[in-house]
Amino acid sequence: MTKRYFFKSKTFKYLLVFILFLRFCFLSNEIHKFKKPEDNYFVAGVCSEPKRYFDKQVLVLCGDYPYKIQVTTATFPSYNLYDKLLVKCKLQVPENYSDFDYKSYLYKQNIYFTCYSWNIRKLDEVNYSTLDFFEKIKYKLWLFKMKLVNKIERNLSEPGAGLSKAMFLGLKTEVAPKLKEGLEENGLAHILAISGMHIAILYTLIFFIFKRLRVNNNLIKLLISSILLVYLAMISFSVSASRAVIMIIISFSASTLKKSLNRLYLAGFIMFFISPELLFSPAMQMSFLAVWSLLSIMPSLDYYIIRRVSKVALKLKEGRYRGIKLKLYKFIINIFKNKYFKYFYFLLLASLAVNITLWPLLLYYFGVYNTLSIFLNLLILPFLPVILALIILGISMANIAFLAKIFFIPLYFIFQYFYIVASFDFSAFYISLDISVYFILFYYVGILLYFRITKNRLRKNLLFVKNI
């Protein structure tokens, strides 16, 4: 068996599954029981990026103890990464929400106690010399990120500033609450997360620039991989973005894995091997299934639609239609020949494929699903490449005020449009159901079997970014 054939063989896939099985066998689900400290005063350092909301600030603190503490405090004064703080508060064991296991969510991050405190005093600024190598890198990236935040805030007002920070820097907590709620209710919240689509657009922009500069192909691959990994570290290794970056790097290095589905499976293997807990992460489940739907369900939908349109076109040539039918079918055929329609056609197919796949998970985790989101995405998605390009160009020119405005002013109007779309009330199209894990498993097994049986007929290639 040749090396090229081995990586495509079922033996290799079964080997990966077996390795993952062994990895899960050694997964530790142990939850430590720490005694709650009696003292209401403690000294600790900010060890994770502070999360700033409109009405509060959430800090994760580390000290001379084996666990972390999550402290909620006022928005101002703002605290920095690795600041040393004196905190006065009464520590509490995390409590679950009605439909969310918040305690387990925090335990997985080694956060065993929470508290609310409006009595915090900064003891010391960051002592850079005391940080280890990785902490220094993390701190430098955080400082660079804050510089980008300042550039956005200086040039854009709300809601544009919050949306820009969420879409480019992963700061979803800084989006205006009303806008965020509207996007979530209308099934558009995914644009706030730095997903595979954002990475694909960023990858395309970087690739285009390097190609224009006539950079060597191998150097382009190295530079793109380096830039994306640094960007990934800056946004705290978002699950969906990590999956997309891994797939891109695999496409650069594994010439035998030409199919996007194989790259998706290998990316999943790498992520689950490093962090098996991701199997139970809603973000990972939705990211993986969304890409699978684009690579499996979307081509099949395209196949059936194009087959129907081809049959109509053939009958038109044979002169089988008369009257209204003739005019109607001619109009449909002309629409499908239009190059602008093809772009929205692929967006509609993508939205439909993703919604077919994700609606059970959306109902299971959030209890509500907006059926109109299939079409609402068409109002938003075409702007994403333009938005990311404008943000990057605007930040790059931020020190030259009049040039920066050239890019930030269009952003302001685009985000005002987003605000209008998010403010519409589409509650009449909401579905609210309680569904079980067994229904979800049955549904996905059914989809997998159906498309497995029919896959031999679905060989149509799509003009779509394969590294989403």
Protein Blocks (a to p, Z undefined) as FASTA:
>chain_A
ZZklmmmpmklmmmmmmmmmmmmmmpcfbdcdddddfbfbdcdddfbdcdddfkbccddd
ddddfbdcdddddfbdcddehiacddddddddddddfkbcfklmmmmnopabdcddfbdc
dfbdcdfklpcfklmmmmmmmmmmmmmmmmmmmmpccfklmmmmmmmnopaklgcfklmm
mmmmnopmmmmpccfklmmmmmmmmmmmmmmnopafklmmmmmmmmmmmmmmmnoopakl
mmmmmmmmmmmmmmmlmbfklmmmmmmmmmmmmmmmlmmgmklmmmmmmmmmmmmmmmmm
mmmmmmmmmmmmmmmmnopaghjllmmmmmmmmmmmpmklmmmmmmmmmmmmmmmmmmmm
mmmmnopacfklmmmmmmmmmmmmmmmmmmmmmmmmmmmmklmmmmmmmmmmmmmmmmmm
mmpccklmpccddddfklmmmmmmmmmmmmmmmmmmmmcccdddfkZZ
